[in-house]
């Protein structure tokens, strides 16, 4: 599935949801430049922009999908947005980013170590990275397949099953782990229904009633949202 087909099938609805762990470090860290690495439709950028987090900041966004980048540009005309590859970033200078966010991207890329190297390259010394991904317990199961394995998403190249698989890689590439946290993954019944119905109004959950109904969720047994906050302590 190419990036444009994927972006058409799996849309991201705009909400005001921001991970609490991310907010914690956005609020306690000094930063002037921000990169959303693999921004998708820009749902997180939308929420942060709406709450004023980007006032007076330089904000960059990259994604493989040209259609998604077009959507992100509409959120804020001051965002610098590029069609680019998270494993080989052409449009972001080395050591230019003070706060980097990548939500549920690293499980999709062909080589996660190449992505970690690029995160190190673009981050300034002592820069902060917030990375989230899927963590799978032995009993986790979903109905998609990739490379012969049952996965949560048909484009998941990997789903981490051991913390060392990613934490050791980050440490080996110049990062200090500040916080690592897992929580059970839940999916919104209404979001799933809207995607199946091909509803494309991304801000539909601005409606008060739909916003409430969106909170009707079911857990995904064995699947966790894994959040990692790390600091670049040396170049690699």
Kinemage of the C-alpha trace (Angstrom):
@kinemage 1
@onewidth
@group {chain A} dominant
@subgroup {mainchain}
@vectorlist {calphas} color= white
{ca unk a 1} P 0.000 0.000 0.000
{ca unk a 2} L 1.559 3.309 -1.080
{ca unk a 3} L 1.431 6.432 1.149
{ca unk a 4} L -1.480 8.031 -0.726
{ca unk a 5} L -3.606 4.865 -0.618
{ca unk a 6} L -2.878 4.538 3.088
{ca unk a 7} L -3.749 8.180 3.790
{ca unk a 8} L -7.065 7.751 1.988
{ca unk a 9} L -7.999 4.573 3.853
{ca unk a 10} L -6.767 5.483 7.346
{ca unk a 11} L -7.702 9.087 8.036
{ca unk a 12} L -6.905 10.903 11.281
{ca unk a 13} L -9.748 12.872 12.826
{ca unk a 14} L -8.996 16.227 14.445
{ca unk a 15} L -9.662 16.374 18.178
{ca unk a 16} L -8.246 18.209 21.174
{ca unk a 17} L -6.553 15.056 22.486
{ca unk a 18} L -2.929 15.541 23.548
{ca unk a 19} L -1.023 12.823 25.444
{ca unk a 20} L -0.505 13.888 29.059
{ca unk a 21} L 3.116 12.749 29.017
{ca unk a 22} L 3.810 14.922 25.984
{ca unk a 23} L 2.152 17.925 27.635
{ca unk a 24} L 4.259 17.385 30.738
{ca unk a 25} L 7.497 17.749 28.792
{ca unk a 26} L 6.284 20.475 26.445
{ca unk a 27} L 5.483 22.526 29.538
{ca unk a 28} L 8.662 21.815 31.507
{ca unk a 29} L 11.167 22.022 28.621
{ca unk a 30} L 12.490 25.157 26.945
{ca unk a 31} L 12.144 24.865 23.180
{ca unk a 32} L 11.742 27.130 20.179
{ca unk a 33} L 11.736 24.628 17.305
{ca unk a 34} L 9.420 21.630 16.937
{ca unk a 35} L 9.297 18.781 14.429
{ca unk a 36} L 6.426 16.348 13.941
{ca unk a 37} L 8.165 13.398 12.297
{ca unk a 38} L 5.540 11.473 10.356
{ca unk a 39} L 2.738 13.932 11.049
{ca unk a 40} L -0.056 12.105 9.220
{ca unk a 41} L -3.133 14.298 8.735
{ca unk a 42} L -1.848 16.576 11.489
{ca unk a 43} L -4.227 15.646 14.311
{ca unk a 44} L -1.651 16.319 17.036
{ca unk a 45} L -0.476 19.515 15.353
{ca unk a 46} L -4.109 20.617 15.165
{ca unk a 47} L -4.665 20.072 18.899
{ca unk a 48} L -1.432 21.772 19.974
{ca unk a 49} L -1.969 24.675 17.586
{ca unk a 50} L -5.503 25.191 18.900
{ca unk a 51} L -4.187 25.414 22.463
{ca unk a 52} L -1.539 27.986 21.494
{ca unk a 53} L 1.568 25.864 21.998
{ca unk a 54} L 3.130 27.027 18.740
{ca unk a 55} L 2.837 30.767 19.280
{ca unk a 56} L 6.251 32.249 18.515
{ca unk a 57} L 7.739 28.829 17.660
{ca unk a 58} L 9.233 27.359 14.489
{ca unk a 59} L 7.170 24.313 13.567
{ca unk a 60} L 8.153 21.695 11.006
{ca unk a 61} L 6.173 18.693 9.789
{ca unk a 62} L 7.111 15.860 7.465
{ca unk a 63} L 5.224 12.899 6.060
{ca unk a 64} L 5.547 10.525 3.108
{ca unk a 65} L 2.092 11.470 1.827
{ca unk a 66} L 1.712 14.582 -0.305
{ca unk a 67} L -2.039 14.625 0.379
{ca unk a 68} L -1.465 14.630 4.119
{ca unk a 69} L 1.091 17.423 3.894
{ca unk a 70} L -1.454 19.518 1.978
{ca unk a 71} L -3.896 19.038 4.863
{ca unk a 72} L -1.318 19.992 7.497
{ca unk a 73} L -0.483 23.222 5.671
{ca unk a 74} L -4.106 24.292 6.152
{ca unk a 75} L -3.840 24.010 9.957
{ca unk a 76} L -1.367 26.894 10.180
{ca unk a 77} L 0.156 28.683 7.201
{ca unk a 78} L 3.342 29.293 9.191
{ca unk a 79} L 4.112 25.579 9.515
{ca unk a 80} L 7.019 24.454 7.340
{ca unk a 81} L 5.784 21.197 5.818
{ca unk a 82} L 7.630 18.731 3.606
{ca unk a 83} L 7.050 15.436 1.848
{ca unk a 84} L 10.005 13.547 3.285
{ca unk a 85} L 11.244 10.237 4.671
{ca unk a 86} L 11.684 9.720 8.429
{ca unk a 87} L 14.658 7.433 7.773
{ca unk a 88} L 16.441 9.873 5.450
{ca unk a 89} L 15.286 13.420 6.142
{ca unk a 90} L 16.284 15.818 3.360
{ca unk a 91} L 14.560 19.027 4.474
{ca unk a 92} L 15.605 19.401 8.119
{ca unk a 93} L 19.084 20.643 9.006
{ca unk a 94} L 21.294 18.822 11.486
{ca unk a 95} L 20.967 19.951 15.129
{ca unk a 96} L 18.138 22.369 14.267
{ca unk a 97} L 15.265 20.901 16.313
{ca unk a 98} L 14.823 21.308 20.066
{ca unk a 99} L 11.647 19.243 20.501
{ca unk a 100} L 10.782 16.309 18.239
{ca unk a 101} L 7.582 14.275 18.285
{ca unk a 102} L 6.893 11.057 16.408
{ca unk a 103} L 3.638 9.259 17.188
{ca unk a 104} L 3.129 5.727 15.933
{ca unk a 105} L 5.563 6.001 13.040
{ca unk a 106} L 8.595 3.903 13.948
{ca unk a 107} L 6.643 0.636 13.663
{ca unk a 108} L 5.943 1.454 9.993
{ca unk a 109} L 9.424 2.299 8.701
{ca unk a 110} L 11.636 -0.255 6.897
{ca unk a 111} L 14.548 0.236 9.315
{ca unk a 112} L 13.898 1.594 12.809
{ca unk a 113} L 17.604 2.112 13.495
{ca unk a 114} L 17.895 4.438 10.481
{ca unk a 115} L 15.036 6.490 11.896
{ca unk a 116} L 16.685 6.684 15.328
{ca unk a 117} L 19.902 7.887 13.651
{ca unk a 118} L 17.987 10.635 11.862
{ca unk a 119} L 16.284 11.719 15.081
{ca unk a 120} L 19.733 12.076 16.639
{ca unk a 121} L 21.017 14.026 13.635
{ca unk a 122} L 18.256 16.648 13.501
{ca unk a 123} L 17.983 17.155 17.274
{ca unk a 124} L 20.063 19.837 18.945
{ca unk a 125} L 22.279 18.874 21.879
{ca unk a 126} L 20.038 18.204 24.899
{ca unk a 127} L 17.023 18.255 22.583
{ca unk a 128} L 13.965 16.250 23.615
{ca unk a 129} L 12.268 13.478 21.638
{ca unk a 130} L 8.817 12.093 22.385
{ca unk a 131} L 8.253 8.784 20.593
{ca unk a 132} L 5.168 6.598 20.783
{ca unk a 133} L 4.685 3.185 19.254
{ca unk a 134} L 2.874 -0.115 19.674
{ca unk a 135} L 3.943 -2.618 22.328
{ca unk a 136} L 2.549 -6.120 21.962
{ca unk a 137} L 2.183 -8.777 24.658
{ca unk a 138} L 2.468 -12.447 23.704
{ca unk a 139} L -1.322 -12.804 23.680
{ca unk a 140} L -1.933 -9.725 21.539
{ca unk a 141} L -3.811 -10.447 18.317
{ca unk a 142} L -5.437 -8.451 15.569
{ca unk a 143} L -6.928 -9.301 12.188
{ca unk a 144} L -4.295 -7.803 9.853
{ca unk a 145} L -1.220 -9.571 8.530
{ca unk a 146} L 2.211 -8.230 7.541
{ca unk a 147} L 5.184 -10.431 6.659
{ca unk a 148} L 3.233 -13.469 7.819
{ca unk a 149} L 2.507 -12.078 11.298
{ca unk a 150} L -0.759 -10.915 12.853
{ca unk a 151} L -0.494 -7.166 13.395
{ca unk a 152} L -2.610 -4.211 14.473
{ca unk a 153} L -2.121 -2.426 11.140
{ca unk a 154} L -1.334 -4.011 7.747
{ca unk a 155} L 1.638 -1.664 7.299
{ca unk a 156} L 3.281 -2.448 10.654
{ca unk a 157} L 6.726 -3.775 9.803
{ca unk a 158} L 7.328 -4.474 13.491
{ca unk a 159} L 5.490 -4.440 16.814
{ca unk a 160} L 7.821 -4.300 19.798
{ca unk a 161} L 7.536 -7.152 22.284
{ca unk a 162} L 10.529 -6.357 24.509
{ca unk a 163} L 11.525 -2.921 25.836
{ca unk a 164} L 15.168 -3.598 25.033
{ca unk a 165} L 14.399 -3.732 21.320
{ca unk a 166} L 13.955 0.043 21.236
{ca unk a 167} L 15.402 1.420 24.476
{ca unk a 168} L 18.807 -0.173 23.872
{ca unk a 169} L 18.852 1.212 20.343
{ca unk a 170} L 18.091 4.717 21.588
{ca unk a 171} L 20.825 4.511 24.225
{ca unk a 172} L 23.310 3.203 21.656
{ca unk a 173} L 22.579 6.199 19.452
{ca unk a 174} L 23.202 8.983 21.924
{ca unk a 175} L 19.971 9.215 23.921
{ca unk a 176} L 19.234 9.195 27.621
{ca unk a 177} L 15.850 7.689 28.463
{ca unk a 178} L 13.927 10.136 30.659
{ca unk a 179} L 10.617 8.310 30.902
{ca unk a 180} L 9.037 5.161 29.461
{ca unk a 181} L 5.354 4.425 29.961
{ca unk a 182} L 2.806 1.935 28.620
{ca unk a 183} L -0.987 2.043 28.701
{ca unk a 184} L -3.599 -0.249 27.200
{ca unk a 185} L -4.640 0.690 23.664
{ca unk a 186} L -8.303 1.556 23.170
{ca unk a 187} L -10.142 2.282 19.940
{ca unk a 188} L -13.128 4.541 19.458
{ca unk a 189} L -16.153 2.683 18.099
{ca unk a 190} L -17.420 5.853 16.418
{ca unk a 191} L -14.080 6.620 14.749
{ca unk a 192} L -13.942 3.095 13.352
{ca unk a 193} L -17.505 3.416 12.066
{ca unk a 194} L -16.791 6.775 10.419
{ca unk a 195} L -13.689 5.371 8.710
{ca unk a 196} L -15.678 2.392 7.401
{ca unk a 197} L -18.332 4.809 6.114
{ca unk a 198} L -15.532 6.870 4.494
{ca unk a 199} L -16.552 10.047 6.288
{ca unk a 200} L -13.832 12.560 5.444
{ca unk a 201} L -14.788 15.549 7.600
{ca unk a 202} L -11.721 15.508 9.843
{ca unk a 203} L -13.031 18.051 12.342
{ca unk a 204} L -16.360 16.250 12.780
{ca unk a 205} L -15.642 15.703 16.487
{ca unk a 206} L -15.841 19.428 17.115
{ca unk a 207} L -19.557 18.661 17.435
{ca unk a 208} L -20.276 18.416 21.175
{ca unk a 209} L -22.486 15.317 21.002
{ca unk a 210} L -20.121 13.450 18.685
{ca unk a 211} L -17.233 14.416 20.946
{ca unk a 212} L -19.000 12.686 23.837
{ca unk a 213} L -19.920 9.625 21.775
{ca unk a 214} L -16.332 9.308 20.597
{ca unk a 215} L -15.423 8.348 24.170
{ca unk a 216} L -17.210 5.014 23.741
{ca unk a 217} L -14.149 2.820 23.369
{ca unk a 218} L -13.121 -0.812 23.456
{ca unk a 219} L -9.736 -2.126 24.604
{ca unk a 220} L -7.367 -4.057 22.369
{ca unk a 221} L -6.223 -6.944 24.587
{ca unk a 222} L -2.477 -7.429 24.531
{ca unk a 223} L -1.764 -4.121 22.766
{ca unk a 224} L -0.278 -1.103 24.509
{ca unk a 225} L 0.534 2.469 23.612
{ca unk a 226} L 4.216 2.806 24.501
{ca unk a 227} L 5.451 6.353 25.120
{ca unk a 228} L 9.137 7.185 25.425
{ca unk a 229} L 10.683 10.541 26.276
{ca unk a 230} L 14.418 10.800 25.716
{ca unk a 231} L 17.107 13.449 25.568
{ca unk a 232} L 19.954 13.667 23.088
{ca unk a 233} L 23.164 13.656 25.112
{ca unk a 234} L 25.696 13.052 22.330
{ca unk a 235} L 26.032 12.984 18.567
{ca unk a 236} L 26.184 9.678 16.766
